[in-house]
Amino acid sequence: MEDARAAFSANTCSGCHGAETGTSLKQVLRRLPGTASDLSPFLKGVTLTDMCGISRTYSELERRRVDLCQLLSSTCTQINAEPRVTFAH
């Protein structure tokens, strides 16, 4: 039940852009000219305790890097055999 609640929350706007992931409204923060933008904890990596008291770790950029590496090392047959997955965006 707690995992279902966390998965649902992560696929809502306030899940990724709110307290659930330790993030303010923006994932990429404003910057001064000539300086690099800072990224949200959700993107860089953070461990938080959710409203059910469960510790959850988020590191979205690393998750996407791993997914891309797995995709690039897969054959077309392997890719076609994967079940379709839909995300909020």
ABEGO torsion letter per residue (X at the ends): XAAAAAAAAAABAAAAABAAAGBBABABBBBBBGBBBBBBAAAAEBBBBBAAGBBBBBBAAAAAAAAAAAAAABBAAAAAABBBBBBAX
